[in-house]
Amino acid sequence: MNTKKREFSLFGAISNVILLLLTVLFIFPFYWILTGAFKAQPDTIKIPPQWFPVAPTIENFEKLVVQNPALQWLWNSVFISLATMILVCATSSLAGYVLAKKRFYGQRFLFSMFIAAMALPKQVVLVPLVRIINFMGIHDTLAAVILPLVGWPFGVFLMKQFSENIPTELLESAKMDGCSELRTFWNVAFPIVKPGFAALAIFTFINSWNDYFMQLVMLTSRQNLTISLGVATMQAEMATNYGLIMAGAAMAAVPIVTVFLIFQKSFTQGITMGAVKG
């Protein structure tokens, strides 16, 4: 018994050490960006490196806001991500509910199309997508980034899986009570799929915020750039000003990390429920 306890304690100690090392490994780039954002330019290129800003300064953020429309870039990123999240969650939850609980001709074929669309990379549909955007006259607008992301096949797939948990008896009872389809969904179905809805919201926000490829193709004017594109242009124009680049990277990273930390519980709950479904 003592031998087993010692083996278990040794295994736990080794596991904790490995987890600690992995945590440091993953957190260090974020730490380096944050500390570099508050360093003067000479301190960012010192060898050996300066692990902590000895003389912290906000000069990099001042230059970022004064010399570049950084606040506009940040607002563009926030608006695109929030609008995409709202539209994707609304359409995906309704589509997933219909595919899971309604029976109609071509239902399986339609769901198969959503599954097949998940396997298509964006580059495959890029040319027709750009032509459609140009035809609509919305190129180089925020809508050009938002609209192509609204019909997200993964969102429909995820919400369909959660909608399978809705008891059919509850839906039939609501129908017998005279509820409309929309009211039935909102009052009966939505409370059941709410964890999946929360997980999808976080997935969508992060995916939209980090969708550098679509933003690069659809946005051209400097005023309409997102924070990610703005930081990339600064890196091309001022490749030696690492402090300014790190300040822009920090401005791009902090909001998305904050969103995840705030909604981490809902995200974990949604993913866990999806994992143990059925």
N, C-alpha and C positions, 0 to 999 in steps of 0.2 A: 504493500500500500504506500509506504514511504517513497519507494522507488518511483512509483507511478506519479506521486505528487511532485517529486523532484523533476521528473521528465516533463510534466505538465507546466511547472513553473518555468523551466528552462525554455520550453516552446513559447510560452507567453512572453518571456523577456525578449527572446529573439524576434518575435513578431512585432512587439512594440518598438524595438530598435529599427526594424526595417520600415515600419509605418512612419516613424519619426523622420528617417532619412528621406523617404519618398515625399513626405509633407514639405520638408525643407527644399527639396529639389523642385517641387512644383510651385512653391510660393516665392522662391528666390527671384525669378524674372520680374514678378510684380513688385517685389520689394526694391529691386534695382531700378526699375522705372520710376517709382515714387521718390526714392532718394535722389536719383539723377535729376529729376525735375526741379529740385530745390538747390542744385549745385551751380556755381558759376562755370562758365565754359572751360576755363583752364583746369578746374577740378574734375571735370567729367572725363578728361583724357590723361589724367595722371597715371604714372606707372612707378611703383605699384598702385593699384586702384585705391581710391578713398571709399571705404565701405560705408561711411556715414558722413553726411554733409557737415563739415567742421564749421563753415560759415554759411548757414542756410540763407537763401535769398528767393524772393518771388519775382525776380527780374524776368525769368523765362516766361512766366504766365502773363506778365505785363506786355512783353513783346508779342506773345501769342495773340492777345486780344487787340492790341493797338495796331500791329503790322499786318494782321490777318483777320478775316471775319470768323474767328474761331467760335464765338458765341452763336453766330448764324449757322455754322456747320453743326454745332452740337444740337441746336434746335431742330435742324433738318433731320438728324439721326433720330432724335426723340420722336418727332412727328411721324416719320416713316415707320418706325418700329411700333408705336402705339396704334396708328391707323391700321397697319397690317395685322397686328394682334387682334384688334376688335373685329375686323372683317373676316379673318380666317376662323376665329373662334365661333362667330355667328354662323357662317356658311357651313363649316365642318360639323358643328354640333347638329344642325338641322339635317344635313345630308347623311350623317352617320346614323341618326335616329330613324330616318326614312328607310335606309338600306337595311337596318337591323330589325325593325318592327313592322314594316309594311311589306305586303306581297303584291307584286305587279309584274307584268310581262317584261322580260329582259333584265330583271333585277341582278341575277348572277353575272350576266355579261357586263353590265354596267360596273359592278364592283370589280370584276376582273380587269376592266380598263383602268380603274384607279390603281390597282396593284401593278399593272404593267407600266403606268406612268411614273410610279415611284422608281423604276429601274432606269428611266431615261435621264441622262445628264443634261444640264441646262444648255451645254454647247450644241446639243443636237437640235434643239428648237430655237436657237438664238436668231438665225436669219429670218424665219417667218415671224418670230416675235417682234423683232425690230421693225419689220415691214408693217406689221399691224399697228405698232406704236406710232410710226411715222404717218400712217394713214389716218389715225385718230387725231393727229396734230398735237400730241402731248409729249413729244420727245424733249428731253432736257427740262422736265418738270418732275416734281416729287411723285405725281400720280403715275409716271412711267415706271417707277420702281415699285410702287405699292400694288398696282393692279395685277401684274404678272404673278405676284406671290399669293393672291387671294385664293385661287383654286389650288390649294396645296394638297396633293393626294395623300400624304402622310397624315395630315390632320383628319381627313375623312376616314381613313383606315383606323386611326386611334380612337376616334369618337364612335365608330361603329362597334369596335370591340367593347367599349364601355357600355354602349347602349344595349348590348346583348344581355346585360344584367337586369334590365328593367322588366319586372313581372308583367306578363301580358294581361293578367287579371286586373291589375291596377288601371291599365289603359282602357280595358273594356268597361270597368266601373265608371271611369271618368266620362266615357262616351255615353253611357246610360244616363248619367246625371246631366247630360246636355252640354258638356264642354266642347268647345271647338277644338280643332287640331292644334292650333297655336297655344291655346290655353292649356290643353292637355300636356303639351310638351313643357310649357313653362312651370306649371304647378305640380306635375307628376313626374315627368321624365328628368327634367333638369336637376332637381335636388339629388337624384340618384347618380347622375353622371358628373356632378360638380367637381369631384376630385380629378377626373380626367380632363375636365374643362380647364382647371387650374394648371395642370401639367402642360396641356396644349398651349395655354397662354404664355407660359415661360419659354417653352420650346420655340414658339413663334417669335417672341420678342428677341430672343438671343439669335435665332436664325436670321431675322431681318436686320438686326444691328450688325451682324458680321458678314452680311451678303455683299462682300466687296466686289465680286464679279459683276453682278447685276447693276450695282451703283456705278461701276466704272464704264459700263456700256451705255447706260441710259442718261447719265449726267455729264455735262460738258462745261457749262459756265461755272466760274469760280464761286459765285454767290450761292449756287444750288448744291454745292458739294456737301457730302456728309463729313463727319469728323474723321472717319477712317481715310477717305480720299484726301481730305485736307492735309492730314499728317503725311501722307505719301507725297503730295506735291511739295511740301516743305523739305522732305528728305531729298528730293531731286534738286531743289533750288538752293538749299543751304545744307549740303551734306555734312559740313564740318561742325555745325552748331548742334551738338548732341543734346545739350541741355534743353534747347527749344523743342527738339524732336521728342525728347522724353516727356516734356510738359504736355505736348499734344497727345502722346500715347497715354499718359495718365488721365487726361481729360476724357479720352475715349474708353478707357478701361474701368474707371471708377463707377460710372453709372450702371454698367451691366453687372458688375460684381455686387453692387448694392441691391439691385433688383433681385438677384439670385439669393442673397443672404436673407432678404426680407421674406421672400416667398418660398424659402427652402423647405419648410414643413409641408406646405401644400404640394410642392413638387415631388417630394419623397413619398407622400401619401398616395398621390396619383399614380406614380410609377409602381409602387408596391402593390396597389390594388390591381393594376393591369397585369402584374407578373403572376399573381395568384388566382386570377379569374378562372372560373370553370372548374 
